[in-house]
Protein backbone atom coordinates (compact mmCIF):
# COMPACT_ATOMS: atom_id res chain seq x y z
CA UNK A 1 0.00 0.00 0.00
CA UNK A 2 1.07 3.57 -0.70
CA UNK A 3 -0.40 7.02 -1.24
CA UNK A 4 -0.28 9.11 -4.38
CA UNK A 5 0.00 12.75 -3.37
CA UNK A 6 -0.76 15.81 -5.50
CA UNK A 7 0.64 19.07 -4.13
CA UNK A 8 0.30 22.54 -5.59
CA UNK A 9 3.73 24.02 -4.90
CA UNK A 10 2.25 27.45 -4.15
CA UNK A 11 -0.40 26.28 -1.65
CA UNK A 12 -0.71 24.50 1.68
CA UNK A 13 -2.08 20.95 1.77
CA UNK A 14 -2.51 18.22 -0.79
CA UNK A 15 -4.83 15.61 -2.25
CA UNK A 16 -4.09 11.97 -1.42
CA UNK A 17 -5.24 8.67 -2.89
CA UNK A 18 -4.60 5.33 -1.18
CA UNK A 19 -3.36 2.87 -3.79
CA UNK A 20 -0.79 0.17 -4.49
CA UNK A 21 2.53 0.21 -6.30
CA UNK A 22 2.73 -1.16 -9.81
CA UNK A 23 2.42 -0.46 -13.49
CA UNK A 24 -1.12 0.85 -13.11
CA UNK A 25 0.09 3.55 -10.71
CA UNK A 26 2.89 4.60 -13.03
CA UNK A 27 0.50 4.82 -15.99
CA UNK A 28 -2.07 6.76 -13.96
CA UNK A 29 0.58 9.22 -12.79
CA UNK A 30 1.84 9.76 -16.36
CA UNK A 31 -1.67 10.34 -17.69
CA UNK A 32 -2.24 13.06 -15.09
CA UNK A 33 1.14 14.66 -15.81
CA UNK A 34 0.23 14.87 -19.51
CA UNK A 35 -2.88 16.85 -18.57
CA UNK A 36 -1.37 19.20 -15.98
CA UNK A 37 2.30 19.47 -16.92
CA UNK A 38 5.25 19.35 -14.55
CA UNK A 39 5.65 22.90 -13.24
CA UNK A 40 2.90 23.72 -10.76
CA UNK A 41 1.67 20.37 -9.37
CA UNK A 42 3.99 17.88 -7.72
CA UNK A 43 2.96 14.19 -7.84
CA UNK A 44 4.68 12.05 -5.22
CA UNK A 45 4.23 8.51 -3.95
CA UNK A 46 4.68 8.11 -0.19
CA UNK A 47 4.45 5.19 2.22
CA UNK A 48 2.48 6.83 5.03
CA UNK A 49 1.10 10.35 5.45
CA UNK A 50 2.12 10.66 9.09
CA UNK A 51 5.78 10.57 8.03
CA UNK A 52 5.42 13.52 5.64
CA UNK A 53 4.19 16.54 7.55
CA UNK A 54 5.27 18.93 4.79
CA UNK A 55 2.22 17.87 2.74
CA UNK A 56 -0.36 18.45 5.49
CA UNK A 57 -3.25 18.90 5.64
CA UNK A 58 -4.19 15.87 3.57
CA UNK A 59 -7.47 15.72 1.67
CA UNK A 60 -8.11 12.02 1.10
CA UNK A 61 -10.19 10.88 -1.86
CA UNK A 62 -11.58 7.42 -2.55
CA UNK A 63 -11.30 6.91 -6.31
CA UNK A 64 -8.88 7.59 -9.16
CA UNK A 65 -11.56 9.67 -10.86
CA UNK A 66 -12.03 11.84 -7.79
CA UNK A 67 -8.24 12.24 -7.47
CA UNK A 68 -7.82 13.21 -11.12
CA UNK A 69 -10.68 15.71 -10.96
CA UNK A 70 -9.21 17.31 -7.83
CA UNK A 71 -5.73 17.56 -9.38
CA UNK A 72 -6.92 19.02 -12.67
CA UNK A 73 -8.89 21.69 -10.78
CA UNK A 74 -5.92 22.71 -8.57
N, CA, C and O atoms as a GROMACS GRO file, in nm:
protein
  296
    1UNK      N    1   0.084  -0.118   0.000
    1UNK     CA    2   0.000   0.000   0.000
    1UNK      C    3   0.089   0.125   0.000
    1UNK      O    4   0.197   0.127   0.059
    2UNK      N    5   0.040   0.229  -0.068
    2UNK     CA    6   0.108   0.357  -0.069
    2UNK      C    7   0.002   0.465  -0.094
    2UNK      O    8  -0.116   0.436  -0.110
    3UNK      N    9   0.048   0.588  -0.098
    3UNK     CA   10  -0.040   0.702  -0.124
    3UNK      C   11   0.018   0.784  -0.237
    3UNK      O   12   0.137   0.816  -0.238
    4UNK      N   13  -0.067   0.818  -0.332
    4UNK     CA   14  -0.028   0.911  -0.438
    4UNK      C   15  -0.072   1.048  -0.392
    4UNK      O   16  -0.189   1.071  -0.362
    5UNK      N   17   0.023   1.140  -0.387
    5UNK     CA   18   0.000   1.276  -0.336
    5UNK      C   19   0.010   1.375  -0.452
    5UNK      O   20   0.100   1.366  -0.535
    6UNK      N   21  -0.083   1.470  -0.456
    6UNK     CA   22  -0.076   1.581  -0.550
    6UNK      C   23  -0.068   1.709  -0.468
    6UNK      O   24  -0.155   1.738  -0.387
    7UNK      N   25   0.038   1.785  -0.491
    7UNK     CA   26   0.064   1.907  -0.413
    7UNK      C   27   0.086   2.024  -0.505
    7UNK      O   28   0.176   2.021  -0.590
    8UNK      N   29   0.006   2.128  -0.489
    8UNK     CA   30   0.030   2.254  -0.559
    8UNK      C   31   0.145   2.322  -0.485
    8UNK      O   32   0.136   2.348  -0.366
    9UNK      N   33   0.253   2.349  -0.555
    9UNK     CA   34   0.373   2.402  -0.490
    9UNK      C   35   0.353   2.539  -0.428
    9UNK      O   36   0.433   2.580  -0.343
   10UNK      N   37   0.250   2.611  -0.467
   10UNK     CA   38   0.224   2.745  -0.415
   10UNK      C   39   0.121   2.748  -0.302
   10UNK      O   40   0.091   2.855  -0.250
   11UNK      N   41   0.067   2.632  -0.265
   11UNK     CA   42  -0.040   2.628  -0.165
   11UNK      C   43  -0.008   2.530  -0.053
   11UNK      O   44   0.084   2.450  -0.064
   12UNK      N   45  -0.084   2.540   0.054
   12UNK     CA   46  -0.071   2.450   0.168
   12UNK      C   47  -0.166   2.333   0.149
   12UNK      O   48  -0.278   2.352   0.100
   13UNK      N   49  -0.123   2.212   0.185
   13UNK     CA   50  -0.208   2.095   0.177
   13UNK      C   51  -0.193   2.019   0.047
   13UNK      O   52  -0.122   2.063  -0.044
   14UNK      N   53  -0.260   1.906   0.040
   14UNK     CA   54  -0.251   1.822  -0.079
   14UNK      C   55  -0.373   1.732  -0.090
   14UNK      O   56  -0.457   1.727   0.000
   15UNK      N   57  -0.381   1.663  -0.202
   15UNK     CA   58  -0.483   1.561  -0.225
   15UNK      C   59  -0.412   1.427  -0.221
   15UNK      O   60  -0.303   1.413  -0.276
   16UNK      N   61  -0.473   1.328  -0.157
   16UNK     CA   62  -0.409   1.197  -0.142
   16UNK      C   63  -0.504   1.084  -0.180
   16UNK      O   64  -0.623   1.087  -0.147
   17UNK      N   65  -0.449   0.985  -0.249
   17UNK     CA   66  -0.524   0.867  -0.289
   17UNK      C   67  -0.451   0.744  -0.239
   17UNK      O   68  -0.334   0.725  -0.270
   18UNK      N   69  -0.519   0.660  -0.164
   18UNK     CA   70  -0.460   0.533  -0.118
   18UNK      C   71  -0.462   0.436  -0.235
   18UNK      O   72  -0.566   0.416  -0.298
   19UNK      N   73  -0.348   0.375  -0.263
   19UNK     CA   74  -0.336   0.287  -0.379
   19UNK      C   75  -0.228   0.183  -0.354
   19UNK      O   76  -0.183   0.165  -0.241
   20UNK      N   77  -0.187   0.114  -0.459
   20UNK     CA   78  -0.079   0.017  -0.449
   20UNK      C   79   0.024   0.047  -0.557
   20UNK      O   80  -0.007   0.108  -0.660
   21UNK      N   81   0.147   0.003  -0.532
   21UNK     CA   82   0.253   0.020  -0.630
   21UNK      C   83   0.227  -0.069  -0.751
   21UNK      O   84   0.157  -0.170  -0.740
   22UNK      N   85   0.283  -0.032  -0.864
   22UNK     CA   86   0.273  -0.116  -0.981
   22UNK      C   87   0.261  -0.035  -1.109
   22UNK      O   88   0.261   0.088  -1.108
   23UNK      N   89   0.250  -0.108  -1.217
   23UNK     CA   90   0.242  -0.046  -1.349
   23UNK      C   91   0.121   0.045  -1.361
   23UNK      O   92   0.128   0.152  -1.422
   24UNK      N   93   0.009   0.003  -1.303
   24UNK     CA   94  -0.112   0.084  -1.311
   24UNK      C   95  -0.092   0.221  -1.247
   24UNK      O   96  -0.145   0.321  -1.297
   25UNK      N   97  -0.018   0.228  -1.138
   25UNK     CA   98   0.009   0.355  -1.071
   25UNK      C   99   0.097   0.444  -1.158
   25UNK      O  100   0.072   0.564  -1.172
   26UNK      N  101   0.199   0.386  -1.216
   26UNK     CA  102   0.289   0.460  -1.303
   26UNK      C  103   0.214   0.517  -1.424
   26UNK      O  104   0.233   0.633  -1.460
   27UNK      N  105   0.129   0.437  -1.484
   27UNK     CA  106   0.050   0.482  -1.599
   27UNK      C  107  -0.049   0.591  -1.560
   27UNK      O  108  -0.069   0.688  -1.634
   28UNK      N  109  -0.112   0.576  -1.444
   28UNK     CA  110  -0.207   0.676  -1.396
   28UNK      C  111  -0.136   0.809  -1.371
   28UNK      O  112  -0.186   0.915  -1.409
   29UNK      N  113  -0.021   0.802  -1.307
   29UNK     CA  114   0.058   0.922  -1.279
   29UNK      C  115   0.098   0.993  -1.408
   29UNK      O  116   0.087   1.115  -1.419
   30UNK      N  117   0.145   0.917  -1.506
   30UNK     CA  118   0.184   0.976  -1.636
   30UNK      C  119   0.066   1.040  -1.708
   30UNK      O  120   0.081   1.147  -1.768
   31UNK      N  121  -0.050   0.977  -1.701
   31UNK     CA  122  -0.168   1.034  -1.769
   31UNK      C  123  -0.207   1.167  -1.707
   31UNK      O  124  -0.250   1.259  -1.778
   32UNK      N  125  -0.194   1.179  -1.576
   32UNK     CA  126  -0.224   1.306  -1.509
   32UNK      C  127  -0.120   1.411  -1.546
   32UNK      O  128  -0.154   1.526  -1.574
   33UNK      N  129   0.007   1.372  -1.546
   33UNK     CA  130   0.114   1.466  -1.581
   33UNK      C  131   0.099   1.520  -1.723
   33UNK      O  132   0.133   1.635  -1.748
   34UNK      N  133   0.048   1.440  -1.814
   34UNK     CA  134   0.023   1.487  -1.951
   34UNK      C  135  -0.082   1.597  -1.952
   34UNK      O  136  -0.075   1.690  -2.033
   35UNK      N  137  -0.180   1.587  -1.863
   35UNK     CA  138  -0.288   1.685  -1.857
   35UNK      C  139  -0.246   1.814  -1.787
   35UNK      O  140  -0.287   1.922  -1.829
   36UNK      N  141  -0.166   1.803  -1.681
   36UNK     CA  142  -0.137   1.920  -1.598
   36UNK      C  143   0.003   1.976  -1.616
   36UNK      O  144   0.030   2.088  -1.573
   37UNK      N  145   0.092   1.901  -1.678
   37UNK     CA  146   0.230   1.947  -1.692
   37UNK      C  147   0.311   1.912  -1.569
   37UNK      O  148   0.268   1.834  -1.483
   38UNK      N  149   0.431   1.971  -1.560
   38UNK     CA  150   0.525   1.935  -1.454
   38UNK      C  151   0.564   2.053  -1.365
   38UNK      O  152   0.642   2.034  -1.271
   39UNK      N  153   0.514   2.171  -1.392
   39UNK     CA  154   0.565   2.290  -1.324
   39UNK      C  155   0.495   2.325  -1.194
   39UNK      O  156   0.561   2.357  -1.096
   40UNK      N  157   0.363   2.320  -1.191
   40UNK     CA  158   0.290   2.372  -1.076
   40UNK      C  159   0.249   2.264  -0.975
   40UNK      O  160   0.250   2.288  -0.854
   41UNK      N  161   0.215   2.145  -1.023
   41UNK     CA  162   0.167   2.037  -0.937
   41UNK      C  163   0.274   1.930  -0.924
   41UNK      O  164   0.329   1.882  -1.023
   42UNK      N  165   0.302   1.893  -0.801
   42UNK     CA  166   0.399   1.788  -0.772
   42UNK      C  167   0.322   1.659  -0.741
   42UNK      O  168   0.236   1.658  -0.653
   43UNK      N  169   0.354   1.551  -0.813
   43UNK     CA  170   0.296   1.420  -0.784
   43UNK      C  171   0.403   1.333  -0.719
   43UNK      O  172   0.511   1.315  -0.775
   44UNK      N  173   0.372   1.281  -0.601
   44UNK     CA  174   0.468   1.205  -0.522
   44UNK      C  175   0.400   1.081  -0.466
   44UNK      O  176   0.282   1.085  -0.430
   45UNK      N  177   0.473   0.972  -0.459
   45UNK     CA  178   0.423   0.851  -0.395
   45UNK      C  179   0.493   0.838  -0.260
   45UNK      O  180   0.616   0.842  -0.252
   46UNK      N  181   0.412   0.823  -0.154
   46UNK     CA  182   0.468   0.811  -0.020
   46UNK      C  183   0.415   0.684   0.048
   46UNK      O  184   0.314   0.628   0.006
   47UNK      N  185   0.484   0.642   0.152
   47UNK     CA  186   0.445   0.519   0.221
   47UNK      C  187   0.337   0.543   0.327
   47UNK      O  188   0.245   0.462   0.342
   48UNK      N  189   0.349   0.653   0.400
   48UNK     CA  190   0.248   0.683   0.503
   48UNK      C  191   0.244   0.833   0.529
   48UNK      O  192   0.348   0.896   0.550
   49UNK      N  193   0.126   0.890   0.527
   49UNK     CA  194   0.110   1.035   0.545
   49UNK      C  195   0.168   1.090   0.674
   49UNK      O  196   0.219   1.202   0.675
   50UNK      N  197   0.163   1.015   0.781
   50UNK     CA  198   0.212   1.066   0.909
   50UNK      C  199   0.362   1.094   0.908
   50UNK      O  200   0.413   1.166   0.993
   51UNK      N  201   0.434   1.036   0.812
   51UNK     CA  202   0.578   1.057   0.803
   51UNK      C  203   0.614   1.180   0.719
   51UNK      O  204   0.731   1.219   0.713
   52UNK      N  205   0.516   1.241   0.655
   52UNK     CA  206   0.542   1.352   0.564
   52UNK      C  207   0.456   1.473   0.600
   52UNK      O  208   0.358   1.504   0.531
   53UNK      N  209   0.493   1.539   0.707
   53UNK     CA  210   0.419   1.654   0.755
   53UNK      C  211   0.420   1.773   0.661
   53UNK      O  212   0.331   1.858   0.668
   54UNK      N  213   0.518   1.780   0.572
   54UNK     CA  214   0.527   1.893   0.479
   54UNK      C  215   0.411   1.898   0.380
   54UNK      O  216   0.389   2.001   0.316
   55UNK      N  217   0.336   1.788   0.366
   55UNK     CA  218   0.222   1.787   0.274
   55UNK      C  219   0.088   1.814   0.343
   55UNK      O  220  -0.014   1.824   0.276
   56UNK      N  221   0.088   1.824   0.474
   56UNK     CA  222  -0.036   1.845   0.549
   56UNK      C  223  -0.098   1.980   0.519
   56UNK      O  224  -0.026   2.073   0.483
   57UNK      N  225  -0.228   1.994   0.533
   57UNK     CA  226  -0.325   1.890   0.564
   57UNK      C  227  -0.356   1.806   0.440
   57UNK      O  228  -0.351   1.854   0.327
   58UNK      N  229  -0.385   1.680   0.464
   58UNK     CA  230  -0.419   1.586   0.357
   58UNK      C  231  -0.569   1.589   0.332
   58UNK      O  232  -0.648   1.590   0.426
   59UNK      N  233  -0.606   1.589   0.206
   59UNK     CA  234  -0.746   1.572   0.167
   59UNK      C  235  -0.754   1.437   0.097
   59UNK      O  236  -0.712   1.424  -0.018
   60UNK      N  237  -0.806   1.336   0.165
   60UNK     CA  238  -0.811   1.202   0.110
   60UNK      C  239  -0.933   1.185   0.020
   60UNK      O  240  -1.043   1.228   0.053
   61UNK      N  241  -0.911   1.120  -0.094
   61UNK     CA  242  -1.019   1.088  -0.186
   61UNK      C  243  -1.024   0.937  -0.201
   61UNK      O  244  -0.928   0.867  -0.167
   62UNK      N  245  -1.136   0.886  -0.251
   62UNK     CA  246  -1.158   0.742  -0.255
   62UNK      C  247  -1.132   0.676  -0.390
   62UNK      O  248  -1.104   0.556  -0.396
   63UNK      N  249  -1.142   0.752  -0.498
   63UNK     CA  250  -1.130   0.691  -0.631
   63UNK      C  251  -1.028   0.765  -0.717
   63UNK      O  252  -0.994   0.880  -0.691
   64UNK      N  253  -0.980   0.697  -0.821
   64UNK     CA  254  -0.888   0.759  -0.916
   64UNK      C  255  -0.956   0.877  -0.986
   64UNK      O  256  -0.893   0.980  -1.010
   65UNK      N  257  -1.082   0.861  -1.018
   65UNK     CA  258  -1.156   0.967  -1.086
   65UNK      C  259  -1.164   1.092  -1.000
   65UNK      O  260  -1.144   1.204  -1.048
   66UNK      N  261  -1.194   1.072  -0.874
   66UNK     CA  262  -1.203   1.184  -0.779
   66UNK      C  263  -1.066   1.251  -0.765
   66UNK      O  264  -1.057   1.374  -0.760
   67UNK      N  265  -0.960   1.171  -0.758
   67UNK     CA  266  -0.824   1.224  -0.747
   67UNK      C  267  -0.790   1.307  -0.870
   67UNK      O  268  -0.743   1.420  -0.859
   68UNK      N  269  -0.814   1.251  -0.987
   68UNK     CA  270  -0.782   1.321  -1.112
   68UNK      C  271  -0.860   1.452  -1.123
   68UNK      O  272  -0.803   1.554  -1.162
   69UNK      N  273  -0.985   1.450  -1.090
   69UNK     CA  274  -1.068   1.571  -1.096
   69UNK      C  275  -1.014   1.677  -1.001
   69UNK      O  276  -1.007   1.795  -1.037
   70UNK      N  277  -0.974   1.637  -0.881
   70UNK     CA  278  -0.921   1.731  -0.783
   70UNK      C  279  -0.788   1.791  -0.830
   70UNK      O  280  -0.764   1.910  -0.811
   71UNK      N  281  -0.704   1.710  -0.891
   71UNK     CA  282  -0.573   1.756  -0.938
   71UNK      C  283  -0.588   1.852  -1.056
   71UNK      O  284  -0.523   1.956  -1.060
   72UNK      N  285  -0.672   1.817  -1.149
   72UNK     CA  286  -0.692   1.902  -1.267
   72UNK      C  287  -0.749   2.039  -1.226
   72UNK      O  288  -0.719   2.140  -1.290
   73UNK      N  289  -0.829   2.042  -1.122
   73UNK     CA  290  -0.889   2.169  -1.078
   73UNK      C  291  -0.801   2.248  -0.982
   73UNK      O  292  -0.842   2.355  -0.936
   74UNK      N  293  -0.682   2.200  -0.950
   74UNK     CA  294  -0.592   2.271  -0.857
   74UNK      C  295  -0.543   2.401  -0.916
   74UNK      O  296  -0.466   2.472  -0.852
   0.00000   0.00000   0.00000
